[in-house]
Amino acid sequence: MTGLVLEAAPDAGRDDGAPRVHLGPAGGAARETVAAGLRRAGIELTAAGSGDGAVRVAVGRTPDAALDGWPEPGDGPLLLVADTFTAAGVRLAVRAGVVAILQSAEATPERLLTAVRAARCGEGRMSYGVLARLLDEAAGDAEHRRPVPDSPLTARQKTVLALVAEGHGNAAIARELSCSQHTVKNVMYDLMTRLQVRNRAHAVAHGVRTGLI
């Protein structure tokens, strides 16, 4: 999202490989802006259907528009860049298999590189702007939600999920809880299994939607 965490510093998840991406067919002028940002970040753009497992990047005004027109699902992880997000749009993206989410206004070459590298490694990212939108909607809908009955998570799992939503990676969470990164990974695996979510981004979206965080 594997896991989707809140977007960290621009060099988070950095590796020494040269990432490659395939841009989706939608996006219009925004697509060209993102393409230019990717090139400035040193990311190679590949042709569709190359079968090389490149990170797929969908661009559009909304998640629906960004994902519109995609051919058959590719074999690479999917990064979404959109202008505006709603909670419903984030849920749509997660259902479509999106690993990382970035708001267009925050899509600098450095942040694009971070998101692409994270997606390629299976560690998703959610930008602060997207999470803020989710939290705003959650707060606005709070009075219409029924109280969450018994939480499906243990106290430690809820703590880890909250730290993920605040933008902490495994190393920072391990330091905060005075445990090993291996323990944090195990806790994340268990909580994603309990919530029946596919990755960390899905877990954060689920937690916001249901009031767990």
Salt bridges, closest charged atoms under 4 A:
GLU7 OE2 - ARG111 NH1 3.07
ASP15 OD1 - ARG117 NE 3.52
ASP15 OD1 - ARG120 NH2 2.76
GLU32 OE2 - ARG31 NH1 3.34
ASP52 OD2 - ARG20 NH1 3.55
GLU123 OE2 - ARG125 NH2 2.64
GLU137 OE2 - ARG133 NE 3.32
GLU143 OE2 - HIS144 NE2 3.82
GLU166 OE1 - HIS168 NE2 3.58
